[in-house]
Amino acid sequence: MFTPGKWLRAAAIAIVSLVVIFGIFTFFNYKAGEADQNAINTKIYFLNPTTYSLEYENRSIPKYIKSETGEMKAKEDTDFVEEVLYELIIIGPKSANLVKTFPPELKIAREVTLFSSYDEGGATSKNKTVEIVFSKEYKDLSPADEILLRGSLVYTLTELDFVKNVEIFIENGAVEERLTQANNQIMGPMNRENVLLTPNITSDSVIRKQVVLYFANKEMTGLVPEVRLIEVQSPLDSSEEKAILEQLIKGPSSKNLVGLLPSDMKINDVNTTTDKTCYIDLSSIPEINKGTYNENLQKLTIYSIVNTLTIPDKNVKRVQFLINGEKVSNLNQAYEKDESLILNTEIKQDED
């Protein structure tokens, strides 16, 4: 029988439970609110090479910085601009599906400046302009890469509620050139109204693809993958394999990796047959030991090529080497992928 005493005890338990639940709910909401008050949430825009468009990743940036005396002080607007640029240019995307729009050789040549604009009455507006001076390597960008870089830069910086415009300058000795358009007209300040988030810059003759290249670690004990965006002539045929080989000869972007193909190695021909064998005709035996035979080094060099070309979405199952059109005694077999040489599967992005 459900007596008054039992009813009171049940009611008391229910009340206590509600109080505990309410307390936990309030605590976590307080913590969430506290986190929101101590950081700003913003978006960083990177390139999706599959769709050839810009996509964002969320980032949280603390609002406060520790002073020299150990006290916490609020960051200046310029601090937020610098941290956002660091995420965009140095840190890069966390997703393996996205890549940086900034080539590693491009640098910011001067300290970034932030200028306030003024209303008609002379009052300072919150809409500020970020001025960035890039190194002369900016002029080496292709038109397509320049459009993507500008788009990621403008969209990322204007996520900050106090930034309205971005203006780019180019270092030229002691002077700084203003960015100009193809018709030599000055570009001027850029914002979301005059740059494209998803630029239509694809070409019928060029296909841009993301590939994974394999280079050696510094200890020369195995291979490490590095992702890179390449341009391939269309129709593909074997031009993709040749473009990939050219990137292997160019070497890694990461300072922690070692290129295995000599810079003077020539690619005579590349041809992939219907049985998925890729015949690579090179000018010399793929090893960098300057005439001294080294079995481990040559193995790493061979599989740097083979493992790069025989990834799942490629039309290559095996690689046959030719030297000036002929098979040679120590490379007379068709090589298939050897995953035992891959040290880890964490793909590195291009970096400084």
C-alpha positions in Angstrom: 0.0 0.0 0.0 1.3 3.5 -0.9 1.2 5.3 2.5 1.5 9.0 3.2 5.1 8.4 4.5 6.2 6.7 1.3 4.6 9.4 -0.7 6.5 12.1 1.2 9.8 10.2 0.8 9.2 9.8 -3.0 8.3 13.5 -3.3 11.5 14.5 -1.4 13.6 12.3 -3.7 12.0 13.8 -6.8 12.6 17.3 -5.5 16.3 16.6 -4.7 16.8 15.0 -8.1 15.3 18.0 -9.9 17.6 20.3 -7.9 20.6 18.3 -8.8 19.7 18.2 -12.5 19.0 21.9 -12.5 22.3 22.6 -10.8 24.2 20.5 -13.4 22.3 22.2 -16.2 23.1 25.6 -14.8 26.8 24.7 -14.2 27.3 23.6 -17.8 25.5 26.6 -19.2 27.6 28.9 -17.0 30.7 27.2 -18.3 29.5 27.4 -21.9 28.7 31.1 -21.4 32.1 31.6 -19.7 33.8 30.0 -22.7 31.9 32.2 -25.1 32.9 35.3 -23.2 36.6 34.5 -23.2 36.9 33.6 -26.9 35.6 34.6 -30.3 34.4 32.1 -32.8 35.4 32.8 -36.4 35.8 31.0 -39.8 38.9 30.3 -41.8 38.6 29.7 -45.5 40.6 27.1 -47.4 40.5 25.5 -50.8 38.5 22.3 -51.6 40.5 21.0 -54.6 37.7 18.6 -55.5 35.1 21.3 -56.1 37.8 24.0 -56.6 35.9 26.3 -54.3 36.5 27.9 -50.9 35.1 26.3 -47.7 35.5 27.3 -44.1 36.6 25.7 -40.9 35.5 27.0 -37.5 38.2 28.3 -35.1 38.0 29.7 -31.5 40.4 32.5 -30.6 41.0 33.6 -27.0 40.1 37.2 -26.2 42.7 37.7 -23.6 46.5 37.5 -23.6 48.9 37.3 -20.6 51.0 40.5 -20.1 54.6 40.7 -19.2 53.5 41.1 -15.5 51.4 37.9 -15.7 48.1 39.7 -15.8 45.4 38.9 -18.4 44.6 41.8 -20.7 42.2 42.1 -23.6 43.7 41.7 -27.1 43.8 44.6 -29.5 42.1 44.3 -32.9 45.4 43.9 -34.6 46.1 40.8 -32.4 43.0 39.1 -33.7 44.0 39.9 -37.3 47.5 38.4 -36.8 46.1 35.3 -35.1 43.6 34.7 -37.9 46.3 35.1 -40.5 48.5 32.6 -38.6 45.6 30.1 -38.7 45.1 30.7 -42.5 48.7 30.8 -43.7 50.7 28.7 -41.1 48.4 26.3 -39.3 46.2 25.5 -42.3 43.2 23.2 -42.5 42.5 20.4 -40.1 40.5 18.5 -42.6 42.3 16.3 -45.1 39.8 17.4 -47.8 41.0 21.0 -47.7 44.4 22.7 -48.6 46.0 26.1 -48.1 45.6 28.8 -50.7 48.9 30.3 -49.8 52.1 28.8 -51.4 54.9 28.2 -49.0 57.3 30.6 -50.7 54.9 33.6 -50.3 55.6 35.7 -47.3 54.1 38.7 -45.5 56.9 41.3 -46.0 55.8 44.0 -43.6 54.0 44.2 -40.3 50.2 44.0 -40.9 48.5 47.3 -40.4 44.8 48.1 -39.5 43.3 51.4 -40.4 40.1 52.9 -39.1 37.7 54.6 -41.4 35.7 57.7 -40.5 32.1 58.7 -40.8 31.2 62.1 -42.4 31.0 63.7 -39.0 34.6 62.6 -38.2 33.6 59.7 -35.8 35.7 56.6 -36.0 33.8 53.7 -37.6 34.2 50.0 -36.6 34.7 49.1 -40.2 38.5 48.9 -40.5 40.7 48.1 -43.5 43.5 45.6 -43.1 46.6 46.4 -45.3 49.0 43.5 -46.1 52.3 43.7 -48.0 53.3 40.4 -49.6 56.7 39.5 -50.9 57.5 39.6 -54.6 56.6 36.0 -55.0 53.0 37.1 -55.2 53.7 38.1 -58.8 54.5 34.4 -59.6 50.9 33.3 -58.8 48.8 32.1 -61.7 45.6 34.1 -62.2 43.5 31.2 -60.8 45.6 30.9 -57.7 45.6 34.6 -57.1 41.8 34.7 -57.2 41.6 31.9 -54.7 44.2 33.4 -52.4 42.4 36.8 -52.4 39.1 35.2 -51.8 40.3 33.1 -48.8 42.1 36.1 -47.4 39.1 38.6 -47.7 36.5 36.1 -46.5 38.6 35.0 -43.5 39.5 38.5 -42.3 36.0 40.0 -42.8 34.6 37.3 -40.5 36.0 39.6 -37.8 33.2 42.0 -37.1 35.5 45.1 -37.1 37.0 44.4 -40.5 35.3 45.7 -43.6 38.1 45.7 -46.3 41.4 44.2 -47.2 44.0 45.9 -49.4 47.0 44.1 -50.8 50.4 45.6 -51.6 53.5 43.9 -53.1 57.1 44.4 -51.9 59.4 46.0 -54.5 62.6 46.9 -52.9 62.1 50.0 -50.7 58.7 50.7 -52.2 55.4 48.9 -52.0 53.3 48.5 -55.1 49.5 48.6 -55.0 47.8 45.6 -56.4 46.5 46.1 -60.0 44.1 44.3 -62.2 44.8 43.0 -65.7 43.9 46.3 -67.2 46.5 48.0 -64.9 43.7 49.6 -62.9 44.4 49.8 -59.1 42.5 47.1 -57.3 42.0 49.1 -54.1 40.3 47.8 -51.0 38.6 44.4 -51.4 35.6 43.1 -49.5 32.9 40.4 -49.9 31.2 42.5 -52.6 34.1 42.4 -55.0 35.8 39.1 -54.5 34.4 35.6 -55.2 33.8 32.9 -52.7 33.3 30.2 -55.4 35.2 31.6 -58.5 34.4 30.0 -61.8 38.0 29.7 -63.0 38.1 26.1 -64.3 39.6 25.5 -67.7 38.7 22.9 -70.3 42.4 22.3 -70.9 43.6 22.1 -67.2 42.4 19.9 -64.4 43.5 20.6 -60.8 43.8 17.6 -58.6 45.0 16.8 -55.1 47.6 14.1 -55.0 49.6 12.3 -52.2 53.4 12.2 -52.7 55.8 10.0 -50.8 59.1 11.3 -49.6 61.7 9.8 -47.1 62.0 10.9 -43.5 65.3 12.5 -42.4 66.5 9.2 -40.9 66.0 7.5 -44.3 64.1 4.6 -42.7 60.8 4.9 -44.5 58.3 7.0 -46.5 55.9 9.7 -45.3 53.0 11.1 -47.4 52.6 14.7 -48.3 49.5 16.2 -50.0 49.8 18.6 -52.9 47.6 20.4 -55.4 48.7 19.9 -59.0 47.6 21.0 -62.5 47.2 18.3 -65.1 46.6 18.8 -68.8 43.3 17.4 -70.2 42.7 14.8 -71.6 44.5 13.0 -68.8 45.9 10.0 -70.6 49.3 9.6 -68.9 49.8 13.4 -68.3 48.7 12.9 -64.6 51.5 10.4 -63.9 54.1 12.7 -65.6 52.9 15.7 -63.5 53.2 13.6 -60.3 56.7 12.6 -61.2 57.6 16.2 -61.8 56.4 17.0 -58.3 58.5 14.2 -56.8 61.6 15.6 -58.6 60.7 19.1 -57.3 60.9 17.6 -53.8 58.9 18.0 -50.5 57.6 21.2 -49.0 58.1 20.0 -45.5 61.5 20.6 -43.9 61.2 17.2 -42.1 61.1 15.2 -45.4 63.8 14.3 -47.9 63.4 14.3 -51.7 64.8 11.1 -53.3 64.9 12.0 -57.0 67.8 14.2 -58.3 66.8 17.6 -59.7 68.5 16.9 -63.0 66.6 13.7 -63.7 64.7 13.9 -67.0 61.4 12.2 -67.8 61.7 10.9 -71.4 58.2 9.4 -71.5 55.4 8.1 -69.4 52.8 5.6 -70.8 50.2 3.6 -68.9 48.9 0.5 -70.7 45.5 -1.2 -70.6 46.8 -3.8 -68.1 47.4 -0.8 -65.7 51.2 -1.0 -66.0 52.8 2.4 -66.0 56.0 2.5 -68.1 58.3 5.3 -66.9 61.3 6.1 -69.2 63.9 8.1 -67.2 67.3 9.5 -68.1 69.1 7.8 -65.3 68.7 5.1 -62.6 66.5 6.5 -59.8 69.0 6.8 -57.0 70.8 9.8 -55.4 73.9 8.0 -54.1 76.3 9.6 -56.6 77.5 6.3 -58.1 77.8 4.3 -54.9 75.2 1.5 -54.8 73.1 1.6 -51.7 70.3 -1.0 -51.6 68.2 0.8 -48.9 68.4 4.1 -50.6 67.5 2.8 -54.0 64.5 0.8 -52.5 63.2 4.0 -50.9 63.6 5.9 -54.1 61.9 3.3 -56.2 58.9 3.1 -53.9 58.7 6.8 -53.5 57.6 6.7 -57.1 55.7 3.4 -57.1 53.7 4.1 -53.9 52.8 7.6 -55.2 51.5 6.4 -58.5 49.6 3.2 -57.3 47.0 4.8 -55.0 43.4 3.5 -55.2 41.9 6.2 -57.4 44.6 6.1 -60.0 44.6 3.8 -63.1 48.0 2.3 -62.2 48.6 -1.1 -60.5 52.3 -1.5 -61.2 55.3 0.5 -62.4 57.9 -0.6 -64.9 61.1 1.5 -65.1 63.0 2.1 -68.4 66.3 4.0 -68.7 66.5 5.8 -72.0 64.0 3.3 -73.5 65.6 0.1 -72.2 65.1 -2.2 -69.3 68.2 -2.4 -67.0 69.3 -5.4 -65.0 68.5 -4.1 -61.5 65.2 -2.6 -62.5 63.8 -5.3 -64.8 60.6 -6.1 -62.9 57.3 -4.4 -62.6 56.9 -3.0 -59.1 53.6 -2.9 -57.1 52.8 -0.9 -54.0 54.7 -1.7 -50.8 52.9 -0.3 -47.8 55.5 -1.7 -45.3 57.8 1.2 -46.2 55.1 3.8 -45.2 55.9 5.0 -41.7 52.5 6.5 -40.9 49.3 7.4 -42.7 49.1 11.0 -41.4 49.1 13.1 -44.5 51.2 16.3 -44.3 50.1 19.5 -46.0 52.5 21.7 -47.9 54.3 23.9 -45.3 57.1 26.4 -45.0 
